[in-house]
Amino acid sequence: MGEEFYKNAVERQNIVQKIRLIVAVKNNELIEPDNEILKSVGLIFDLRNQFVHPKTRSINKNRDKSDKSFKTLINIKPAKLKELIQDVNGIIRIDSE
């Protein structure tokens, strides 16, 4: 697709949109945005981003939302994380076939 196209159309998209675009271009098919595997990928990347792109937390503004996200991150069960990773591996396996 080239660097210019990537910077203009892809770079600032979330991971789900990037996957949908790549599959559309590569396989000439659309993945629905409510696809369960894509939802799992989105959740994994949301969790990842909370670790690598921490945001400063406002005392008043958006406190409930940030507290909820942080509690979700802390309380995620290893079995659920394993399930999400297996879903992502499913995408990789499907694409390689």
Beta strands, then each sheet from edge to edge (+ up, - down):
end
